[in-house]
Amino acid sequence: MVSPSTRPSPLLLLIVVFIVVWAIACSSAAAHGAGARRFLATVGGGAGGACNPEIGRACSGGRPVPGQKRQLLKCCGRACVDVLESWSHCGACGARCGFGTTCCGGRCVDVARDPDNCGLCGRACSAGLQCAFAMCGYA
């Protein structure tokens, strides 16, 4: 029989579960080459480093890497932001995408309905197929 003093508290169990989930998420992101960079670019953080006020507020860093998607870095506030993918700076500094839309190539699109970006940016439906519920040709 377990006495009440030896049972773990629900708060302790919740903390342990949170730490385990967080550790799995971090290791999964590192294994797939993802990190904070994509998240920060999406919310308006420094995709390409800091703005350089000495050179007309140009972005430093963020040079293209072979095999990776292209970027268009602009100095928005104090951070360099990829305006081709940033939800809060889509196409230009301060241009926010509305609810239910995603920034694809500098345009806010509804990936649930856009036949050129069906389900995710850049996934085009075949000719004649409509995009519905983020799937090409959904009945």
Secondary structure in CASP SS format (residue, H / E / C, confidence):
PFRMAT SS
TARGET T0000
AUTHOR 0000-0000-0000
METHOD secondary structure of the structure
MODEL  1
M C 1.00
V C 1.00
S C 1.00
P C 1.00
S C 1.00
T C 1.00
R C 1.00
P C 1.00
S C 1.00
P H 1.00
L H 1.00
L H 1.00
L H 1.00
L H 1.00
I H 1.00
V H 1.00
V H 1.00
F H 1.00
I H 1.00
V H 1.00
V H 1.00
W H 1.00
A H 1.00
I H 1.00
A H 1.00
C H 1.00
S H 1.00
S H 1.00
A H 1.00
A H 1.00
A H 1.00
H C 1.00
G C 1.00
A C 1.00
G C 1.00
A H 1.00
R H 1.00
R H 1.00
F H 1.00
L H 1.00
A H 1.00
T H 1.00
V H 1.00
G C 1.00
G C 1.00
G C 1.00
A C 1.00
G C 1.00
G C 1.00
A E 1.00
C E 1.00
N E 1.00
P H 1.00
E H 1.00
I H 1.00
G C 1.00
R C 1.00
A E 1.00
C E 1.00
S C 1.00
G C 1.00
G C 1.00
R C 1.00
P C 1.00
V C 1.00
P C 1.00
G C 1.00
Q C 1.00
K C 1.00
R C 1.00
Q C 1.00
L C 1.00
L E 1.00
K E 1.00
C E 1.00
C E 1.00
G C 1.00
R C 1.00
A E 1.00
C E 1.00
V E 1.00
D E 1.00
V C 1.00
L C 1.00
E C 1.00
S C 1.00
W C 1.00
S C 1.00
H C 1.00
C C 1.00
G C 1.00
A C 1.00
C C 1.00
G C 1.00
A C 1.00
R C 1.00
C C 1.00
G C 1.00
F C 1.00
G C 1.00
T C 1.00
T E 1.00
C E 1.00
C E 1.00
G C 1.00
G C 1.00
R E 1.00
C E 1.00
V E 1.00
D C 1.00
V C 1.00
A C 1.00
R C 1.00
D C 1.00
P C 1.00
D C 1.00
N C 1.00
C C 1.00
G C 1.00
L C 1.00
C C 1.00
G C 1.00
R C 1.00
A C 1.00
C C 1.00
S C 1.00
A C 1.00
G C 1.00
L C 1.00
Q C 1.00
C E 1.00
A E 1.00
F C 1.00
A C 1.00
M E 1.00
C E 1.00
G C 1.00
Y C 1.00
A C 1.00
END
